[in-house]
Amino acid sequence: MIRIENISKQNSHRLLFIEASAALNKGEKIGLVGPNGAGKTTLFRMITGEELPDEGQVSTEKNVSIGYFNQDVGEMAGRSAVAEVMEGAGPVSTVAAELRELEAAMSDPDRMDEMDAIIERYGEVQARYEELDGYALEGRAREVLAGLSFSQEMMDGDVGKLSGGWKMRVALARILLMRPDVMLLDEPSNHLDLESLIWLEDFLKNYDGALLMTSHDREFMNRIVTKIIEIDSGSLNSYSGDYAFYEGQRALNEKHQQSQFERQQAMLAKEIKFIERFKARASHAAQVQSRVKKLDKIDRVEPPRRRQTVAFDFLPAPRSGDDVINIKNVHKSYGSRVIYEGLDFMVKRRERWCIMGINGAGKSTLLKLVAGTTQPDEGSVAIGASVKMGYFAQHAMDVLDGDSTVLQWLEESFPKAGQSPLRALAGCFGFSGDDVEKRCRVLSGGEKARLVMAAMLFDPPNLLVLDEPTNHLDLDTKEMLIKALSAYEGTMLFVSHDRHFLGALSNRVLELTPDGVHQYGGGYLEYVERTGQEAPGLHS
């Protein structure tokens, strides 16, 4: 359906693609992977025709419809979320708009003389609308929005009043409702809670068109894609299988290439030694010449390109007392909305609690109560002896000084640390080379979040309270964070929609439901096994 043939592309001074080729065939579900800045978004833009390759071509079969979701959702206001979603449904939305105009014209007294023509046209347009299944469209739009966790109230409210994350969901819903022949989804799993993520996973598994997507959620990717296209130093490499298969295959390929390289180097060293030893002897001149020629003709094996794998050993956290958090008989409401009625919850040293619950169940509120950024209406929240808390929330980025560079801000935060460990820390969280000279004010939301987390973990507290810590992390940085936190000796209380993160780090689960609060010994994987569901809002 889509062919990428020998494309080369340069962005400013950066070569993104060099004679790269790949294909997206009917019904294929492909994960597009590569480090940040490798050219994933540029590739999407070349497929949609928003950008052109410098050389080569990207061709799409005739009459193939493409739906492209990216993080830049543009302006949305003045319409309900449902209307905004239906607007993206292709030809049917144009027909619906004409129907609305004709309905208005039929009740306009100034147009009585045109009424016969209007009524005739209305009949034609209505027939076309029925043919396109237009009357079922609104129901389908509401179904998709409900799957992405919208309440009826939000569906009918002005889309302009929604936050950026919810507008992203509206933009995603437009593409899903459109059901094009090809979906290009750039990070569709960002900004989704666990229930929406699992709903989207099922939707995409059952979608019969072709799919090309990026995602920083390995579990999500593993369950949907059956092929991986990797952008690696300008090439497009295809692997048949899911993300886990690709990781294993890539490691095997690198190992194989390394041993080929080492064998060839050993052979070359031997030949060069012979040439050096006998080049001055006339009796060996013919042999030396023949070996020199042979060396010139050999195809040199390159060593595998070393990926920048980041690893960081966090300093050990100071020991806290055994009772870390004690919540007694806490009541909390926002207006008429009751969040907790008599919540009791105790956290002991070295426990790692993940908090589960649908949107609005009070997950973030619980973290805010523990962090002291909100107070209970009744009851008490006590933090234990010698507890040093680190709290990562979405607004944590407010602590950054916009005029400082990344490195300056880290140096101000840790005046005794010295540049070398701070540069290493910055590198772990995706600020390599000149990135440390960026001013904090020009950083994206994701970069700010990574910087704040880096600082928090450099001087680790013995209690980490984390609200969606992986939202803006790519797969490699997330993997580094999981490794580092696995070795962390302190106590953790966290909310995350990343199942890999939940499974790797939790050893207790607190589930907030309308029927009350449930506690589970054992981590997220045991919770799934015991309840038969991956999130509280799903009932299998």
Disulfide bonds with the S-S distance in Angstrom:
none
